[in-house]
Amino acid sequence: MVTHLIGLLLGTEDDWPTAFEQYLRRLAPQVQHGGQTHEVATERVTVEPFDLRQPSRYALVLDRLSYWYYHPREWLKKLALLDNTYLLNNPFTFQSMEKHAAYCTAIRLGFEVPETWLLPHKVPPENERFAPTAARYNRAFDLGAVGEQAGYPLYMKPFHGGGWVNVTRIGSPEELHRAYDASGRELMHVQAGVEGYDVFTRGLAIGPQTMVTHYDPTRPLHLRYQVDHGFLTPGLGREIVTFGLAVGAFFRWEFNSFEVIVRDGRTYPIDFANATPDMALISLHYYFPWAIAALAKWSLYCVVTGRPMRLDTEIARWCQVADDPGRSREEKLGAYRGLVDDYYEVDRFAEFCERHLAHADDCMRGYVESGEFDELLVTTVRRAFPPHEHEQLVAHYRGLLAAWAADQATSTPGAPPDQPATPGGGAAR
């Protein structure tokens, strides 16, 4: 018997970790693979001093904390370098999840990122060297001219991003100056807005599995994911899925979300680097079971097969495709997909799921219909909303999850992988 311990490095969230723990116990108490019996257990990680030479007990760690908490971030680097612990997101490209490098990469690979500028801090950093350095080298600039070149309307958003916090729509030079004056020590991007769009999509990528949903960012968090099917053509679905997977494979991010706007048949990626992608039950609702099952399947695959973590990013392979003048855009997308499939071992993963986890969807449906899950749902709603809304919202979420279970029971196995969210739970590859 080989036991693999999965560590959950968490912040304040409790809904999806509980669902993950409960579902994993149902899904795979044991897996027979490679002539051995594999058992998987989970443990919530605590933060404490650590010896750099202390061996890790974890085969894999799901990280939701190190984006803002530096002590566990350094612990994860130690695990990757010294212990061969599998991490779904490469800690050495982690800073790129602060958006800037991700924007640059998407542009480098030929995707239509809207016009984007990075502004200096409005309020300088607290460093005694700043004033003499700025006096020598900081160049005065015309903020209004930047706005004109980026084009109105535009959006000012923090360099590090996260949860749409401090994102401002700007329609005039006056609004641009006010927003910049209010930004303080935040490092800000300004990005041309893509308005009058046909559809706003949000994707969740876990390993090689991707779900693309119809998303409405103007609504409250728990109403943004629309239960909608067939809102993209197959071609647009393939392109958006390929983009999301390519960004993940390029940076070695296997647990990420991305946002792509579609207008007049063209795709515009606007946000695609998320260290803690949305996994909340109250926001994902109908799509929550897909997310939990996808995370469980990829985690099991990584620990049971001993998939090695690839810290090297092989950027040159991607640039060779991007720079090839003999390839059309469609051919480049196909080549990117080949690099994606190679990185994620798509065929091997599919064979593993077919052999060991063919019951995963039925198992998830049984879990969603269980009293155990309903108790979690009710607890989560009561924690998130004021008391006078509890009865209505519990019924609302029960209805959405019941709809997912009913759709799952009638879905067709083996549906095309590059479609947007479907009754069966989403585009998965």
Secondary structure, 3 states (H helix, E strand, C coil): CEEEEEEEECCCCCHHHHHHHHHHHHHCCCEEECCEEEEEEEEECCCCCCCCCCCCCCCEEEECCCCCCHHHHHHHHHHHHHHCCEECECCCCHHHHHCHHHHHHHHHCCCCCCCEEECCCCCCCCCCCHHHHHHHHCCCCCHHHHHHHHCCCEEEEECCCCCCCCCEEECCHHHHHHHHHHCCCCCEEEEECCCCCCEEEEEEEECCEEEEEEECCCCCHHHCEECCCCCCCHHHHHHHHHHHHHHHHHHCECEEEEEEEEECCEEEEEECCCCCCCCCHHHHHHHHHHHHHHHHHHHHHHHHHCCCCCCCCCHHHHHHHHCCCCCCHHHHHHHHHHHHHHHHCHHHHHHHHHHHCCCHHHHHHHHHCCHHHHHHHHHHHHHHCCHHHHHHHHHHHHHHHHHHHHHHHHCCCCCCCCCCCCCCCCCCC
